[in-house]
Amino acid sequence: MLALIEARSVFPDPDSFYHAKMALEIRDNGFIHAFPWLQETVMRDRYVDAHWLYHVLLIPFVTIFDPLVGMKVSAALFGLVAFYALYRFLRSIDSPYPEWLTLVAALSFDFLQRMSMPKAGSLSIALLMLGVWAMLKSRPRPLFVIAVLFVWLYHGWPVLGAAFVCFAIGDLVARRLVPSKSPSPSKGEGRGEVYALATALFLGLLAGTIANPYFPDSLTFIALDIVKIAIAGGAHIPVGSEWSPVSWFVMFQNDILAFCAFGLSVLLLVLSGATRAFKLTGDRVRNVFAPLLLSSVFAAFAVRSARYLEYLIPFLILTTGAILSVAEPFLRQEIARVQEVAKGRKKSFAALVAVVSLSVVCLGAGSVSYAQGRKGFFSASQYEGSAAWLKQNLAEGAIVFNAPWDMSLIYFYLDDQRHFLVGLDPRFMYDADKDRYQAWFDLQSGKDADISKVETVFHASAILVDLRLEGDFAKNIAASGLYKMAYEDEWIQVYIPVENRESPPNG
């Protein structure tokens, strides 16, 4: 399924081009600490690579293959790592049918789509599950290492702290509900093991922050990227679609199988409780409550930001597996009863198997189709013509006014000699200078018709307009009489000052 998704030549967003280029930069030039390619952002003079370990891991892929092909190969492999981590976690908590539950996760449209993206998200999911596993198994040393790696890999590392809070609550609930004399394979008793895990986690996160090629600038980045963007959000700033909210209806619609599996497990738990056919130990209760609480947290955040769905689905599946491990005696009993009935009705049972198999195939095709059919796909070919024009006609270091904000990352990959205004996230421009951000936003949205500001305020040598952009920006440029179109294709228009020179031939 992952290979089918990656078979297309397009990418889901421009970030993939940025990650490929950064892997090449680290390979060829080492860690960089300034990012002049985004002139109007806080990163121009003090750059922090929040995914530097991910970019290091990409180096073999962008070296062995064409860089963009390598991104796709890495996306399929890292996505597979996330699914394998889910499977191994399910086995570690004695979940029945871990293979089927892993398949349920793969048949959840949003989760498969997120795991197929050429980003660090899939590896962060694997590390998060590994971290929760270390908590549930009382392994402070592995947790320390996981925390260090998480900080280096992905700027979403605070979710590891949220996971520990949920684990601590689950541990408290388990100790209250189940007597301490209950058999438990975990090491240590009482609060000591929780304190040991908390210490390991804190020291790991601290070590990852300090033993970092970008320390101490990384502290400022944490305040901006995690606090201001991820937590506080920016309703007044148009950010990437993954930060947009998602309704409960859409969430259930896209991931209905995962929610149905969870609901069925709860029903089985209730029925097993009524018949007292269950396995109840402190570990099993903890295994249920920790991922359940974490799933609830991610569900609440997913309503606010769609990107948290990639965390919600695997932990919802883990909760399902943990519940089924408690209700396993009742589940086995009912399966045996169904098998007895099926012996006398072989044709009906065969028909049921055929229906289930066909449903799995259809859902799998639907998951792949959903991941492939999302709007906003990008390819290098869309921008190669205009990038070549910029390379041939603008001096090195020339500033280009880009509208909208996201496409600058593709040009950064295609040509790192020209500089742009904003990229990665508009919040980085807003935080650098609110007034200049507002001036840029008003111009590119068509609200401000004073096109002279492109040169007087931003000192740009050309204007780059992506034809996806809605608004009157292009009309205002033409009406100003200050600029003329120098290049146009199906995707991009390039404008240069009228007094600059004669327009080169259209590419």
N, C-alpha and C positions, 0 to 999 in steps of 0.2 A: 504493500500500500504506500509506504514511504517512497519507494523507488518510482512508482507511477506518478506520484505528485512531483517529484524532482525531475522527471523526464522532460518537463516543459522548459523552454529556454528563458522564461520570464521569472521575475522575483516578486514577492508580495509587497515589498516596500523598498525605498532607497537605502535603508540601513545596511542591507546585504553588501552593497558596493562599498560602503564605508568600512565595514569589517574586513572585507577582502583587501582593501587598500592599506588599512592599518597593519594587517599581518605582513604585507610586503614592506611597509615602512620599518617595522621592528626588525624584520629579517635583514634589510639592507642598511638601516641607519641606527638601529637601536631605539630605545625609548625616547620619544620626543616630548618636550616640555612647553612648546608653544605651537599654536595652531593658526597661522596667519591666513589659512584658506577660508576662515570665517571671520571677517574683519570686524564685524560689529557685535561680537559675542564676548562673554567673559573668558573664553578659552583662547583668545588671540595671543595673549602674552603669558597666560598661566593655564596650561592645558593639563587635564587629568584624564587618563585613560582608565575608566571604571571597569573595563572588561579586558585588562591587559593579559591575564592568564588565558582567556578565551582566544585572544589574538595570537598568543604564542602557540596554542594548540592548533591553530589554523595554518601555521607556517608550512608543515609538511604537505597539506592539501593544496595550498596555492602555489607550491613549488613543484610538486610532482605533476599536477594537472594545470591546465589553463586556470587562472585564478577564479573565474566565475564558475567553471565546471567543478573546481575543487570545493567551492562553497556549497554546491549542491551535494557532492559526495559526503562532505562533512555533516551537512544537515540530516541526511538519511542515516548516517552512522550514529550521530549524537542522539537523534530521535529514538533509534533502536536502543541505545544505552538507557534512556529514560524508561522505555517499556520494560526492558530487562530488569531494571532496578525495582519497578513496581511488582513484577512477577516474583523476584527474590524476596521482597518484603512480605508479600502475601504468604509465601512458603514459610518464612521465619516466624509468623504468628499462627502457624498451623491452620491457615484458611483452607477449607475444602475447595477443590476446583480452581486453583490459582490461574491455570491457563485460560479458563473461560472468563474469569473476571478481568484478566488482562485484555482479552479480546473485546470485552464490553467497553473498556476504556478506549480501545482503538476505534470502536464503532461510535464513539461520541464525537460528533462532527467538530465541535470547537477544539477539543483536546488534540485530536489528530492534526488539525490544521495548525495549531500552535507548535506542536512538536515537529512539524515538517519545515518550520521557518528557519532559515539560515541565521540563527541568533544563538545567544548563550542560554536561552530559556530552557531548552531541553536538558542541558547539563546541570542547570541550577535546580531543576525538578529532581534529578537523580541525586544531587548532593543534599537537598532538603530531606528527601526520603531516607537517605543514608544517615543524616543527622538525627531524625526522629527515631530511626531504628537504634542508634547508639544510646539515645535516651531511654527507650523502652527496655533495652538490654543492660542498662547501667554500665556503659563503656565510656568513661570520661576521656581516656587518651585518644581513641578514635574521634570523639566529638571535638576535641581540641584541634586536631588536624583538619577535620571537616570545616570547622569555623574559619581557620586560616585560609583554606582554599576557597571558601565561599566568598570571602571579602575580595580576594584577588580576581575571582572569576566574574562576579556579577554584582551590580549595584543594588540588587534586591535582597542582599544578605540580611536585612532586619527581619525578614520572615522567619529566620532561624530563631530569633529571640521570641517571636510570637509563638512559634512551635513549642519552645521550652515552657512558656507560661501555660499553654494548654496541657502539656505533659504533666506539669506540677499539679495542676488542678485535677487531672485524671488520676494521678497517683494518690492525691488526698482522698478522692471519692472512693478509689479502690480500697484504701486502708480502712475507710469508714464502713463500707458495705460488706467487706469480706474479712473475717477474723484473721489475725496474723498467723495462726497455726495452719492456715490453708497452704497446700503445697505451692511453692513458687520457685521457678528456676532462676529468677533474677538474683544477682549478687548483692549482698548487703541488705540491711533492714533499716526502717525508720527514716528520719530526715537526713541522716548522714549522706546517703547516696544522692539525694536530691541536691544537697549543698555541693557535693563533689562535682556533679554534672554542671551546676550553675557556675562554679569556679572555672571548670574547663572551658565552658562556652564563653564566658567573659574574657578569659585570658586568650583564647583563640581569636576572638574578634579583635581584641586589643593588639595582639601580635600581628594579625593580618593588616591592621590599619597602620601600624608603625613600621613593620618590615615590608615597606611598600616603596617602589621606585618613585612614587608621587607624593610621599609624605614630606612636609606637612600640608601641601596644597590640597591634598585629598580631604582634609577636614572641612575646608571651605566648600568643596564639591559636595560633601555629604549634606551640609546644611542646605545647599541649593537643590540638588537632584532628588534627595530623599525626602527632606522636610517640605520644601516649597513646591516641588512638582508632584511627587508620588503621594504625599500625605495631604498637604494643604490644597493641592490641585491648582488649576488656573482657569476658572470658568470664563474669565474675561480675556483669555488668550487662546486662540485656536491652536490646539496641539494635535498630536497624532491620533488617528481613529481608535487605536487600542486603549486610549485613556477615556474614551467616551463611555457613557453608561449603557447598560443592557437591561432590558425588561425581564421580569421573571418568566413571562410567556415565551420570549425568544430563547431564554436559557433552557427551559424545559423542552421546547420544540427541538432544539439542536442537539440536546444531550439526554433525550428521553430515556434511552436504554439504561444509562447510569442511574438516573433517578428511580426508574422502575426496579432495577436490581436492589437498590437501597431500600425501597419500600417493601419489596418482597422479603428481604432479610429481616426487617423489623416485624413483619407479620409472622414469619417463622419463629422469631424469638418469643413473641407473645404466645404463640401456640405451644412452643416447647416449655414455656414457663407454666402454662396451664396444666400440662401433663407431667411437669417436673422432669422432663427428658432433656437435660442440658448439662454442660460442663462449666462450672462457675469457680474461678480462682481469682486471686488478686491480679495476676498478670493479665488474664483475659478481660477483666473489667477495665484495667488500665489501657489495654490495647484497643478497647472500644471507645472509651471516653476521650483519649488524647486526639486521635484523628477526627472524632465526631466534633469536638470543640473547634479544632482547626478548620474543618470543613465549614462550620457555621461562620467563622470569621471570614473565610475566603468568599463564602456566598454573599455576605453583607458587603464586602468590598467589590465583588463582581457586579453588583447592581449599580455601583458607582463608577466602576472602570472595568471594561471588558477583558483586560489583560489578566485579571485574577482568575478567570475561568481555567487557565492552564494549571493553577494550583488547586482549585476546587475539585475538579473531576478525579484526579488520582487519589486524593484523600477521601473523597466520597466512596471510591472503590475500596480503599483500605478499610474504611469504617464498615463497609458491607462485608468484607472478608473477615474482619474481627468479630462481627455479630454472628456470622455463619459458623465461626469456630466455636462459639458458645452454644449455638443451637444445633451443632453437628449431629448429636445422637438422634434428635427428632428428625432431622433432615435425612439421615441415612435410613431411618425407619420408614419414612414416607417413600423414599426412592425404592426401597425393597418392596413395598406394597405395590407401587406402580409397576415394577418389573414383573410381579406375580400376575397382575391383571394383563400386562402386555403379552405374556406367554400364550394366553388364550385368544388374543386378538392381534395376531401378527400383522395382518394387513392394515389395520387401523394404526398400529404402532409405526409401521413403515411409512405410512402416509404422514404421520406426525413428524417423523425424522426428516422426511423430504421437505415438509413445510418449513421446519426450523432451519434446515440447511439453506433453502432458497432465501429465507428471510435474512440470514447472516450474509449471504452473497450480495443481496440487494442493499443491505445496510452498509456493507463494505464499499460497494460501488458508490453509494450515496456519500459516504465520508470522503472518498477520494475526489468525487465530483465537486463536493462543497469546498474542499481545500483548493482545488484548481480553479473554481469559478468565482472566487472572491474578487470584488472590484478593486481597481487600483494597481494592477500589475505593471511592472516596469521591466524594460530590457535595455541593454547597452545600445542596441541598434537604433532605438528611438532618439538617442541624443548624440550619436557619433558624428552626424553631419554638422550639427551646430558646434560641437566641441572642436571639430577640425577647423571650422571657420574661425573660432576664437583663437585657436593656436596659431593660425596663419596671419591673423590681422591685428591681434592685440599684443602688446609688449608683455614680457614676463613681469609678474607682480601687478598687472593692471587689475583694477577693481571692477567687477561686474555686478550691476544691480539685478538681483534675481527675484522673480515673482512666479510662483509662491516660494515658500521657504525650504521645502523638502528636497527639491531636485538638485540642490548644490552638491549633495553627497555623490551623485552619479558623475557630475563633472569633476569632482575631486578624484574619483577613480580614473576617469578618462584623461584628465590633464591637470596635473598638480602645479602648473606654473601660473595660472590665473587665479585670482582670489574673489570670493563672493562675500555677501553681507551676513547671511544667517543660514543655519542648518542644524541638523540633529534635533533640536527642539527650540521653538521661538522664545521659550522662557530664558534661554541663555542670552538672547539679545535684550530682552526686557530687563533682566537683572543687571546687565551692563550699563544701560542708559534708557530709562523709561520714555523719555521725550523722543529720543532717536528711534526707538522701537515704534512709537506711535506715529512718527512721521513716515517711517517705512510702511507701516500697516495701512495708513490712510492713502498713501500713493498707490500701492499694489492692489488695494481693494476698490480703487476708483473714487473714494470719498474726497480726496484732495486732487484737484486738477492742475496744481502748480507743478508741472513736470520739471521746471528748472531746478527743483530741490535735488533731483537725481545727481546733478553735478555740483551744485553749491553746497549741499549738506553732506552728501555721501561720496563725492569726488569719484563717481563711477565713470568709466570710459565707454560703457555700453549697457544696454538694458536687455535682459533676457526674459522673455515672457513665455511661460508654458501655456499652451492653448487649453489645458484643463482648467485654467484660472477663470472663474466667473467674475463679472463686474465690468467696469468701464475703463480699466487701466489702459488697454490698447487704444481705445477711442480717444482718451485724453492725450496719449502720446501723439497720435496723428493730428489731433486738433491743435496741439501746442505749436506746431511748426518748427520746433527745436530739434526734432529727431526724424530720421528717415529709416525705413526698413532696409536693412542690409542683407538679411538672410531670412528665409522662410521655408519650412517644410511642413509635413503633416502634424508635427508635434510642437515646434518651437518657432518663435519669431525673435530676431535679433535687431535691435535699433541702435544706431550710432548718431552722434550729433551731426546736424546738417553741415556745419562748417568744418567738420573733421576731414573728410575726403570723399571722393566719388565712391558710390556704392560698388563693392566687388560683385562679380557675377554670382547669381543665386546658386547656392550649393545644391 
